[in-house]
């Protein structure tokens, strides 16, 4: 099972909307890291996530 790693979080109430999150994701992609922006309704924020994260080992 693939997991997602949250790289950063940006408030959805920002006057610029999702632009700060999109710009951060673009910088991550320039460094070669897969990154995408998703909306987290529970926290009312935009999350920049890396879909390539490895699953945490079972304890």
One Martini backbone bead per residue (centre of mass of N, CA, C, O) as a GRO file, in nm:
protein
   59
    1UNK     BB    1   0.095   0.037   0.024
    2UNK     BB    2   0.048   0.362  -0.031
    3UNK     BB    3   0.178   0.668   0.079
    4UNK     BB    4   0.163   0.996   0.226
    5UNK     BB    5   0.362   1.286   0.244
    6UNK     BB    6   0.382   1.568   0.433
    7UNK     BB    7   0.550   1.870   0.354
    8UNK     BB    8   0.305   2.087   0.371
    9UNK     BB    9   0.110   2.372   0.504
   10UNK     BB   10  -0.189   2.567   0.406
   11UNK     BB   11  -0.411   2.800   0.440
   12UNK     BB   12  -0.725   2.847   0.295
   13UNK     BB   13  -0.759   3.164   0.395
   14UNK     BB   14  -0.578   3.271   0.201
   15UNK     BB   15  -0.576   3.532  -0.024
   16UNK     BB   16  -0.418   3.331  -0.245
   17UNK     BB   17  -0.493   3.058  -0.170
   18UNK     BB   18  -0.314   2.797  -0.338
   19UNK     BB   19  -0.048   2.931  -0.438
   20UNK     BB   20   0.167   2.861  -0.218
   21UNK     BB   21   0.139   2.555  -0.260
   22UNK     BB   22   0.203   2.547  -0.564
   23UNK     BB   23   0.488   2.673  -0.540
   24UNK     BB   24   0.608   2.459  -0.354
   25UNK     BB   25   0.559   2.217  -0.541
   26UNK     BB   26   0.733   2.326  -0.774
   27UNK     BB   27   1.000   2.327  -0.616
   28UNK     BB   28   1.003   2.024  -0.563
   29UNK     BB   29   1.001   1.937  -0.864
   30UNK     BB   30   1.274   2.080  -0.933
   31UNK     BB   31   1.422   1.869  -0.722
   32UNK     BB   32   1.264   1.577  -0.795
   33UNK     BB   33   0.999   1.589  -0.629
   34UNK     BB   34   0.712   1.458  -0.569
   35UNK     BB   35   0.424   1.687  -0.602
   36UNK     BB   36   0.109   1.776  -0.443
   37UNK     BB   37  -0.215   1.921  -0.419
   38UNK     BB   38  -0.434   1.921  -0.135
   39UNK     BB   39  -0.743   1.903   0.033
   40UNK     BB   40  -0.816   1.962   0.383
   41UNK     BB   41  -1.117   1.971   0.536
   42UNK     BB   42  -1.057   1.924   0.843
   43UNK     BB   43  -0.827   2.181   0.838
   44UNK     BB   44  -0.845   2.396   0.618
   45UNK     BB   45  -0.615   2.290   0.398
   46UNK     BB   46  -0.320   2.288   0.216
   47UNK     BB   47  -0.147   2.010   0.080
   48UNK     BB   48   0.180   1.892   0.047
   49UNK     BB   49   0.246   1.596  -0.138
   50UNK     BB   50   0.404   1.269  -0.138
   51UNK     BB   51   0.330   0.972  -0.317
   52UNK     BB   52   0.631   0.813  -0.261
   53UNK     BB   53   0.591   0.703   0.003
   54UNK     BB   54   0.675   0.487   0.237
   55UNK     BB   55   0.577   0.263   0.437
   56UNK     BB   56   0.538   0.198   0.747
   57UNK     BB   57   0.643  -0.001   0.973
   58UNK     BB   58   0.544  -0.257   1.146
   59UNK     BB   59   0.488  -0.305   1.512
   0.00000   0.00000   0.00000
